[in-house]
Amino acid sequence: MDYRRLGNTGLSVSELCLGTWRFGRETNDVVETGREEAHELLDAAADHGINFIDTANVYGTPNGESEEYVGEWLAEREREDYVVASKVYFPFDGRGEPGPNDSGLGRKHIRAQVEGTLDRLDTDYLDIYYIHRWDEETPIEETMRVLDELVSEGKVHYLGASTMAAWQLTKALWTSDVNDYASFDVVQPLHHAGYYEDVSEYLDVCIDQGIAVCPYSPLAGGFLTGKYERADPDDPEQVIAPDGSRASFDDRFERFYLSERGWEVLDAVREVADELDATPAQTALAWLAGWDEFTCVPIVGARTTDQLAENVAAADLELSDAQWDRIMDARYAPDGTLWGH
């Protein structure tokens, strides 16, 4: 595992980040990744050289479970060896039914949540603190001011932003600039080979400002692993899914990941994978890491240590320019228009 500088920050991070959104999360009354499994995944990640861990205050059932799992594991490790990121915005139910101030990006909620996150992670500081979404109700000046205070107090080292519109990211950066506040150094959009155009303006902002990109769902919810097959050539949303796969129980899968564009890109990913003697998952991750306009560190949320080992092997792949372009170009129809989502 090699390490790379995270955008304009002084942080060096592994080429992949371990995502922990499944830790402690219940789906259909079943815990997706329990405490023991979570610690095994963290052990395996460390053994592979991954030093970058991503979590959030709302991960887990109830909220906060993921952070607790990570904190328990970190307590047995050297904290300075790891780059830990968490997030704030969504309603937090870790104390029971969320109250009127238990969500958003106002001063009260951010202050309460960062203290809870630090406590659950059993750490004095966060390396990266993301705003999980844009808050339409709170002035961005208030949000950036309190985040700047957290940086000044040493509770947070760097700031990040997750999913939002390009204009919102630009407005936040401008607000920080004119007020001399700490600014966003890292972003976390939904970004994968079949989804690029939807965040193109957002990525252009990152390129211009030297902001690092840590995409979530880099394998399109498992779609780009190649385990799904198209069921109907005339309907991209009809899929043959293995039992127990995400498409078989997650009603967001069809809306988020199944499209004509996705199937065209998957075909290209499979072709390149065959040429590299690699898996489609490894190829899709290597494609993301191959961006040269910005630092790109995909967040992988493996279910098992075997899946994690497969993902980590992507760090050994290097796509040629022609292979990288073939996957990028697969997003377009023969007439040059973008395949529909």
N, C-alpha and C positions, 0 to 999 in steps of 0.2 A: 504494500500500500504506500503510495506516494502522498505527499502533502502539498497543498497549494495555499497561497495567500488569498484570504477571503476579501475580494474587492479592494477597497482602499483602507481596510483595517490592518491592524498589526497581528491579526490572528492567522495561524497556520492550521488548516483543517484537513482531514482525510478527504479522499476523492469522493467518498460517499458519506452520507449522514444517516444514522439510524433513527427512524421514526418510531414513536411509541404510542400512536393513537389507538392501537388495539389493546394496550395494556389495561387490564381491569374492565374492559368494555363488555357489556352484556348485549347480545343480540339474540332475540327469541329466547330469553331466559338462560342463555348459555354464555359463559365468560369466554371471549375469544382468545385472550392470552392471560393466564393466571399468573400469580406472583412467582411461582417456581419457574414457569416457562419464560417469564419476562427476564428473570435473573440469568437464566441459561442463555438467552439471546444476547443480553448485555455482555456476558462473559465471552461468548463467541465473537461478538463484534470487537471487543477489546483485543482478543487473540488475533483477529484479522488485521489489526492496526487502525480500526475506526476510533477516532477520538472525539467525534462530533455527535451529540445526542439531542434530538428534538422532542419536546413534549409541550403540554399546554395545561392550563389550570382546569379546563373542562374535559380533558381526556379521562375516561373511566366512568364506571357506574357504581356509586355516585361519583360526581366530578371530584378530581383530585387524586384518584387512585393511581393513575399513571405516574404522577409526580412522586407519590409515596414510594412506589416500586423502585423508581430511579434513585430516589434519595436513600433508600435502604441499601441499594447496591453501591452507591457512591461512598457511603460511610465506611465501606471495607476497602476503598481504593484511595489513591492520591488525587484529591480534588483538582490540583493544578494540571494534571495530565489530560483533563477532559474539557471540551468546549460544550457548554450546556445552554440550550435555548428553551424559553417558554413563551407563553402568549397570554393576552388579555383582551376581552371584549364581550364574549357571549355570557348569557345568564349563568350564574354559578349556583349549583344546587348542593354543594358539598356540606352546607350548614342546614339543609332542609329546603323548603320551598323558597325560591329566589324572591327577594323583596324588590321594591321599586328602584333601589340603588344598587342592585346586584348584577348590573350589566352595563355595557357601554364603555365610553372612554372619558368619562368625567373624572375629576380629581378624586372624589370619594371612592369610586369603584377601583380605579387603578391603584390607589394607595392601599386599600384593603387587600386587593388581590396579590400585589407583589409581596406583601408580608406573608400571606398564606402560602404562596408558591415557594418562597425562601424557606419557610418552616417545613413544608412537606419534602422539599429537596434536601433539607438539612445542610444548607449552604449559606454563606454570608452574601453571595453575589450571584448574579446571572451574567453569563458572557454575552448573551443576546436576549433582548426582550422585544417580541413582536406585538404590534397591534393586529389582532386576528381578522378584523374587518374594519371598514370605515364607519364612523358613527355620524349619522345624519343629524342627530339631535344636539351634539356637543360641538361648540366651536373648535376648530382644529388648533387654534392658538392655545386654548386651555389644555388640550391633550399634549401638544408638543412641549408646553411649559413644564407640566408635571413630569413628563418623561425626561426632560433636560435636568430637572432637579434630582431624579433618581440616578442619573449618570454622575452628577456633581457629588452626590452622597456616596458614590461607590457601590451602590446596590445593583447597578446595571453598568456593564461596560460599553455595549454597543446596542443600537436600536434597529429594529426591523419592522417591515410592513408585509402583511399577507395580501389576500385578494382584494383588489379595488380597481377602479378605473384609472387610466393613465392621467387624466386631469386631476384626480384626487391625489395621486402620488405627487404630481407636480406641485399642487397647491401646498401639500405638507412640506415639501422640500423648500419651497419659497418662504413659507412661514418660518421655518427654522433659520433660513439664511438671513432674513431681514431682522429677526429678533436675536440673532447670535445664539440660537439654541443648538443642542446636539441634534444631528439629523439622522435619517435612515441610511444605513450602510449596507443593509441586506434586505432582500425581498423574498417572498415565498408564494409565487403564483401557481395556479394549476397550469402545468406546461409539460407537454410531451410531443412526440413526433407528429401525432395526428391532430394536435390541438393548437399549434403555434399561431395561426393567423388571428385567433380570438384574443391573444394578448400581445399582438405585434407592437402596438403603440406603447404599451406598458414596458415592453422590453427595449424599445427605442429610448425611453427615458433612462433606463438602467445603463444602456450603452453610453449615452451622453454624459451621465453623472458618475460613471465608474462604480455602479452599485452591483454587488454580487447577487446571483440568482440561485436560490435553493428550491427547485420545483418540488411540489408535493404531487403525489400520484403520478410519478414518472413512467409507470408502466400501464397507465390508463386503467387503473383498478384491476389489473391482471390481464386486460385485453391484449396487450402487446407481448405477453408471454407466449402467445401462440396456442394456448390450450382451448380456445374457442374456435368454432367453425361456423361459417355462414350457412343458414338454413334455407334462405330464399334469395336468389339472385336479384329479384326485383324489390326486395324490402330489406334494407341494411339493419333494421332493428330486430329481425328474426335471427336467433342464434341458437346453436347447439352447445349447451354448457354442461360440463362435468358436474355430477352430484356434489353438493357441498361447496361449489365454487361461488364466488361473489355474485355472479349473474343469476344464480339459482335462488338467492334469498334477498338481494338488495334491489329495491325498486328504483333506486337512483342510477343503477348501472346502465340501463337502456338510455336514459336521458343524458347521462354524462359522457358515455364512451362509445356508443354504437352509432356509426354514421358511415356514409359512402366513403368519406375521406379516411376514416379509420381503417376500413377494409383494404383500401388501396395502399395505405401506408404499411399496414401489417404484411401485405404481400411483398413489398419492397424490403421490409425488415427481415422477413424469412429468407429472401434471396441472399441478402448480404450475410446473414447468419450462416447460411450454408457455405458461402465462400470463405468465411473466417473459421469454419469448424467451431462455431459458437452457438449458443441458444438465442432465440429471439429476445428474451429478457436481457441478456448480456449485451446484445447489439443495440437495443433501444436505449439502455443506460449509457453505453459508450457514445452513442450519437449525441445525447445531451451533453456529456462531458466534453465533447468535441467542439462546442461553441468556442470561438476564439475572440469574439467581440466583448465577452464578459466572463467572469469566473462563474462556472455553473457546477453546483454540487447537488446532485439528486438526493432526495430523501427516500430511503427504501424502508418499507414497513413489512418485513418478512414475517411470516407466520411460524416458520421452523428454522432451526439452525442449518438445515440442508438448503432451504431457499436462500438464506443469507449467504451461504458459501457460494451458491450459484451467482448471486448478485455481485458479490465481492470480486469474482473472477472477471467482471466487466472492466475492472481497473487495468487488466493486462491487455485489453483489446485496443487496437488503434485502427480506426477506419481511414481508408484513403480518401482524398478529396472527392473522388468520383463516387465512392460508396456513400459518403455523407450527403452529397448532392442528390444522389438517387433517391434516398429516403425523403429528403426535403421536397424534391420535385414531385414525389408521388402524391402530394397534397393537391395537385392541379390536374384538371381534366385535359384531354388533348387540345381543346380550343384555348387553353391558357387560363380558364376561369377556375376558381377554387371549388373543389368538390363540396357539396353541401353537407352541413352537419345534421 
